[in-house]
């Protein structure tokens, strides 16, 4: 199951944890969601799954 966890800190910073994603798909999805939230990441850390190939397409819907 794919899941993205957002942590909004009091200083205005945002932390994300994309779970169940492989390849660059996690970046695409989190960027789209952050855009919809009008938030921006200052730094990005990737997990080992980032270096695996994505086999399926993901569709993201953002509503305000």
N, C-alpha and C positions, 0 to 999 in steps of 0.2 A: 504494500500500500504506500502510495506517495503522500508525503506530508511536508508542509513548510511551517516552521515555527518562527514567529517574530517576537523579539524582545525589544521593547521601546524603553530606553533608559531616561531618567530624569534630566540628564545633560543633553538630550536631544538625539543621541546616537541610537542606531538601530542594529541589532544583531539578528542574523537569520541562520537557520539550520534546515537545510533541504535533506529530507530523509526519503530513501527509496528511489532516488534518481541515479542515472549513470550518464557519463559523458557531459557535454556542455549544456545539456537540456536543463540542468538545475539553474544555470546562470540565466538562460533565457526566461524561465518561469519566474525566478525571483526578481529579475529586472522589470518584468512586466507588472508584477504585483506591487513592487516598490514605486513604480511610476504612477500607478493608480492611487497609491497612498500618499503621493507627493513626498516621498522619503528617499534618502540617498545613502548608500554604504560608503564609508571612508576607506575601509580595507576589506579584502576578500581572502579567506583561507579556503582551500579546496581539500576535499577528502580523497582517499584512494579511489573511490567510485568515479570520480571525475575523469579518470584516465581510462575508463571502460567505455565501450561503444554502446550508443543508444540504439535499440532495435525498433522502437515504436515512436510514433509522433504523440506529442502532448498538446492538448488544446487548453488554453487558459481564458477564462472569462473574469473580467474585473468590473464590478459595479460599485457605484458610490451611493 
